[in-house]
Amino acid sequence: MESLDYKIAMLEIISEIKDKATYLKTIDTNNKTLYNPDYFNGMAFAYHVILDGIKTYIEIDEDLDLADFGLDDYDPAEILSYKPLNHKE
């Protein structure tokens, strides 16, 4: 595989993880069979840790650029503030 192929594959993987994290916002708190607050918070934390690790790795590698992976303006900590659908404070 060429270097460009790896970058494209990595971009797709990162995009997929970001999309899966966003899916958390569609879990309906009114559906008790699908919504569990501990599971929700655990998944949000897991996605945060994974994306933060990826972003940090790219930041410290002088051959990689965050913009190439759509992470230049992305803050993985935002995942921790995601709320499920119909969330009540």
C-alpha positions in Angstrom: 0.0 0.0 0.0 1.2 3.5 -0.8 1.5 6.2 1.8 -1.5 8.0 0.4 -3.6 4.8 0.6 -2.7 4.6 4.3 -3.7 8.2 4.9 -7.0 7.7 3.1 -7.7 4.6 5.1 -6.8 6.4 8.4 -9.1 9.3 7.5 -12.0 6.8 6.9 -11.3 5.1 10.2 -11.2 8.3 12.1 -14.4 9.5 10.4 -16.1 6.3 11.3 -15.2 6.6 15.0 -16.3 10.2 15.1 -19.7 9.1 13.5 -20.1 6.3 16.0 -19.5 8.8 18.9 -22.1 11.1 17.4 -24.6 8.2 17.4 -24.7 8.4 21.2 -26.8 11.6 20.8 -29.5 9.6 19.1 -30.1 7.1 22.0 -33.5 7.9 23.4 -33.7 8.2 27.2 -37.4 7.2 27.0 -36.5 3.8 25.6 -35.4 1.9 28.8 -34.3 -1.1 26.8 -31.8 0.9 24.8 -30.7 3.6 27.3 -28.6 2.9 30.3 -26.8 6.0 31.8 -23.7 4.0 32.9 -23.3 2.5 29.4 -23.9 5.9 27.8 -21.2 7.6 29.9 -18.8 4.7 29.5 -19.2 4.8 25.7 -18.7 8.5 25.6 -15.6 8.2 27.7 -14.3 5.4 25.5 -14.8 7.4 22.3 -13.1 10.4 23.9 -10.1 8.4 24.9 -9.7 6.8 21.5 -10.1 10.0 19.5 -7.9 12.0 21.9 -5.2 9.3 21.6 -5.4 9.4 17.8 -5.2 13.2 17.7 -2.3 13.3 20.1 -0.4 10.7 18.1 -0.9 12.8 14.9 0.1 16.0 16.7 3.4 14.6 17.9 4.3 12.9 14.6 6.2 15.5 12.5 5.2 13.7 9.3 1.5 13.9 9.9 -0.8 16.9 9.8 -4.1 17.1 11.8 -5.8 18.8 8.8 -5.2 15.8 6.6 -7.4 13.8 9.0 -10.1 16.4 9.7 -8.9 16.8 13.2 -7.4 20.3 13.1 -10.5 22.0 14.6 -11.8 18.9 16.5 -11.8 18.6 20.3 -12.4 15.1 21.5 -13.5 16.5 24.8 -16.8 17.6 23.2 -17.9 13.9 23.3 -18.0 14.1 27.0 -20.7 16.8 26.8 -22.9 14.7 24.5 -26.4 14.2 25.9 -28.8 11.5 24.8 -32.1 12.2 23.0 -34.8 13.6 25.4 -32.3 14.1 28.1 -33.6 16.1 31.1 -31.3 18.0 33.4 
